[in-house]
C-alpha cells in the first residue's frame, strides 16, 4: 500500500536496541492520530520491536513487518527488516552487538533516503562507543551523515520552540576546542546557520548571536584572546551579509534570557550550548543537522540505559524530532518554490 495524501514518509532508525529508542517509538505511535500526517517506517527488526513491546506491555501497538520501504501500510507502524538474525536485547547494557545492529539500522535508512524511498530521517540515540567499526568511524550521527552526503561542513543545530543553538566545534574534546576554532570555521558555521534559518525554519531575516569562548567573553583579553583574535573578526567579516551580534559571555547571555531576542545562537563548544539548551528544553529539544541536502533530526537525549525497559522514557523529544523533520521538509519545498519564482 502507498502513503495516503498529506502523509510524510518518515524513516526512523532504532538507535541502540539496548536503550530507550524503541520504547519512545512505540509510545509515539501508540497515538494513532500520528498516522494522519506521518507514514512511519522503522529500520530494524520486527522481533526486536516485539520484544520491547512485550516488556513494556504495549501489545495494542500494531506492527507491519516488511522487507522494503516501498511495501508499507499507512495505518500501521511499518518495520523494515534490515536483518534476520535471532538476537535478543540486553536492556540497559552497552555491547558491541547492539552497536552493530544500530549501525545496520542507520545504514539501511540512509540508503533508502538517498533512493527517495523515504522523505526525512529521524535517528534514535546511539552509543557512540559501541557503534564504532570499520564502516562507522565517526564521533556521531552528524559527522557520518555529512560524510555520506559528501558535505565538508555541517552544523549541529539544537532546536526547540524556545531557542535554536548551533555549535562551532561539535564533538571535540574540551582541551582541543581552542585549537579547532578559526575565523574561517566560525564564518562557515554562521553562514550555515543563517541559510538554515531561512531555508529550513522559514525565518526571513534571521538574528544570530555569537558566544565567546572564555569567561565573560575574555574581558577584553584579560581572560583569553580568542574573542579578539578569532571570534570578533569572524563576526565583523559577515555582518554585512547578516544580522549577527557578539561575542557574548555565555553565563550572562543565558542568565538574562538574552537568547529570546535572537533566532539562532552559535556556541563555541558542545557543552556551552547543550547544557543551557537541555536545561530549558530537555523533553522537547531536537538535534537537527543543518547544511545537508537531506532532512535529519534526532531526539535530544542519549540511550537512557538506566531506565531502559522500565516504561519511564519520555517520548516528547522523539515526537518533536518527527514534527521538526516534517516542518523542515515542508519549509524547504516552499523555499524552493520561492527561489524558482522570485517575483511571486
Long-range contacts (C-beta under 8 A, 24 or more apart in sequence): 1-71, 1-72, 1-73, 1-74, 2-72, 2-74, 3-39, 3-72, 3-74, 4-39, 4-74, 6-36, 6-37, 7-35, 7-36, 7-37, 7-38, 7-39, 7-74, 8-37, 8-38, 8-39, 8-119, 8-120, 8-325, 8-326, 8-329, 9-39, 9-41, 9-69, 9-117, 9-118, 9-119, 9-120, 10-38, 10-39, 10-40, 10-41, 10-118, 10-119, 10-120, 10-122, 10-322, 10-325, 10-326, 11-41, 11-43, 11-69, 11-109, 11-112, 11-113, 11-117, 11-118, 11-119, 11-120, 11-121, 11-122, 12-40, 12-41, 12-42, 12-43, 12-109, 12-121, 12-122, 12-123, 12-124, 12-322, 13-42, 13-43, 13-44, 13-102, 13-105, 13-106, 13-109, 13-121, 13-122, 13-123, 13-124, 14-42, 14-43, 14-44, 14-48, 14-49, 14-101, 14-102, 14-105, 14-124, 15-102, 15-105, 15-123, 15-124, 15-125, 15-126, 15-303, 16-94, 16-98, 16-99, 16-102, 16-124, 16-125, 16-126, 16-127, 16-130, 16-131, 16-303, 17-44, 17-48, 17-89, 17-98, 17-101, 17-102, 18-89, 18-90, 18-91, 18-92, 18-93, 18-94, 18-95, 18-98, 18-303, 18-305, 18-308, 19-92, 19-124, 19-125, 19-127, 19-302, 19-303, 19-304, 19-305, 19-308, 20-125, 20-301, 20-303, 20-304, 20-307, 20-308, 20-313, 21-124, 21-125, 21-303, 21-318, 22-48, 22-49, 22-52, 22-124, 23-52, 23-56, 23-308, 23-309, 23-311, 23-313, 23-315, 24-124, 24-299, 24-313, 24-314, 24-315, 24-317, 24-318, 25-49, 25-77, 25-124, 25-315, 25-318, 26-52, 26-53, 26-56, 26-58, 26-61, 26-77, 27-58, 27-313, 27-315, 28-315, 28-318, 28-319, 28-322, 29-61, 29-77, 30-58, 30-60, 30-61, 34-322, 35-74, 35-75, 35-76, 37-326, 38-322, 38-326, 39-72, 39-74, 39-78, 40-77, 40-78, 41-69, 41-72, 41-78, 41-80, 41-112, 41-118, 42-77, 42-78, 42-79, 42-80, 43-80, 43-82, 43-105, 43-106, 43-108, 43-109, 43-112, 44-79, 44-80, 44-81, 44-82, 44-101, 44-105, 45-79, 45-81, 45-82, 45-83, 45-84, 45-85, 45-87, 45-101, 46-79, 46-81, 47-86, 48-87, 48-88, 48-89, 48-101, 49-77, 49-79, 51-88, 51-89, 52-89, 52-309, 55-91, 55-309, 56-309, 56-311, 57-311, 68-117, 69-112, 69-117, 69-118, 70-117, 80-108, 80-112, 82-108, 91-305, 91-308, 91-309, 92-305, 92-306, 92-308, 92-309, 93-305, 94-127, 94-129, 94-130, 94-303, 94-305, 95-130, 96-130, 98-127, 98-130, 99-126, 99-127, 99-129, 99-130, 99-131, 99-132, 99-133, 100-131, 100-133, 102-126, 102-127, 102-130, 102-131, 103-131, 103-133, 103-135, 103-136, 106-136, 106-141, 106-144, 107-135, 110-145, 110-148, 113-294, 114-148, 114-294, 119-295, 119-329, 120-294, 120-295, 120-296, 120-297, 120-325, 120-326, 120-328, 120-329, 121-294, 121-295, 121-296, 121-297, 121-325, 122-296, 122-297, 122-298, 122-318, 122-321, 122-322, 122-325, 123-296, 123-297, 123-298, 124-298, 124-299, 124-318, 125-298, 125-299, 125-301, 125-302, 125-303, 125-304, 126-303, 127-303, 128-171, 139-170, 139-171, 140-170, 140-171, 141-287, 141-289, 141-296, 141-298, 142-170, 142-171, 142-287, 142-289, 143-170, 143-171, 145-289, 145-292, 145-294, 145-296, 146-289, 146-291, 146-292, 149-292, 149-293, 149-294, 151-291, 151-292, 151-293, 153-188, 153-189, 153-192, 153-291, 154-192, 154-289, 154-290, 154-291, 154-292, 155-189, 155-192, 155-193, 155-196, 155-289, 155-290, 155-291, 156-287, 156-289, 157-193, 157-196, 157-264, 157-287, 157-288, 157-289, 157-290, 158-273, 158-274, 158-277, 158-281, 158-285, 158-286, 158-287, 158-288, 158-300, 159-201, 159-285, 159-286, 159-288, 159-324, 160-277, 160-280, 160-281, 160-284, 160-285, 160-286, 160-320, 161-281, 161-284, 162-260, 162-280, 162-281, 163-259, 163-260, 163-265, 163-277, 163-280, 163-281, 164-197, 164-201, 164-263, 164-264, 164-265, 165-259, 165-264, 165-265, 165-266, 165-267, 165-273, 165-274, 165-276, 165-277, 166-192, 166-193, 166-264, 166-265, 166-266, 166-267, 166-273, 166-290, 167-266, 167-267, 167-268, 167-269, 167-270, 167-272, 167-273, 167-274, 168-266, 168-267, 168-268, 168-269, 169-268, 169-269, 169-270, 170-270, 171-270, 172-269, 172-270, 174-269, 174-271, 177-213, 177-268, 177-269, 178-213, 178-226, 181-213, 181-226, 181-230, 181-231, 181-268, 182-230, 183-230, 183-233, 183-234, 183-237, 184-234, 186-210, 186-230, 186-231, 186-234, 186-266, 187-234, 187-237, 187-238, 189-266, 190-234, 190-235, 190-238, 190-242, 190-244, 190-266, 191-238, 191-241, 191-242, 192-290, 192-291, 193-264, 193-266, 193-290, 194-241, 194-242, 194-244, 194-264, 195-290, 195-291, 196-288, 196-290, 196-291, 197-263, 197-264, 198-335, 199-331, 199-332, 199-335, 200-288, 200-290, 200-295, 200-328, 200-331, 200-332, 201-263, 201-327, 201-328, 201-331, 202-331, 202-334, 202-335, 203-263, 205-243, 206-242, 206-243, 206-263, 206-264, 207-243, 207-244, 207-245, 207-261, 207-262, 207-263, 207-264, 208-242, 208-243, 208-244, 208-245, 208-262, 208-263, 208-264, 208-265, 208-266, 209-244, 209-245, 209-246, 209-248, 209-253, 209-258, 209-259, 209-261, 209-262, 209-264, 209-265, 209-266, 210-234, 210-235, 210-244, 210-245, 210-246, 210-247, 210-248, 210-265, 210-266, 211-246, 211-247, 211-248, 211-249, 211-250, 211-253, 211-265, 211-266, 211-267, 211-268, 211-272, 211-273, 212-246, 212-247, 212-248, 212-249, 212-250, 212-268, 213-247, 213-268, 213-269, 215-249, 215-251, 216-249, 216-251, 216-252, 217-246, 217-247, 217-248, 217-249, 218-247, 231-268, 250-276, 274-300, 282-317, 283-314, 283-316, 283-317, 284-316, 284-317, 284-320, 285-317, 285-320, 286-317, 286-320, 286-321, 286-324, 287-321, 288-324, 288-328, 295-325, 295-328, 295-329, 295-332, 296-325, 297-321, 297-322, 297-324, 297-325, 297-328
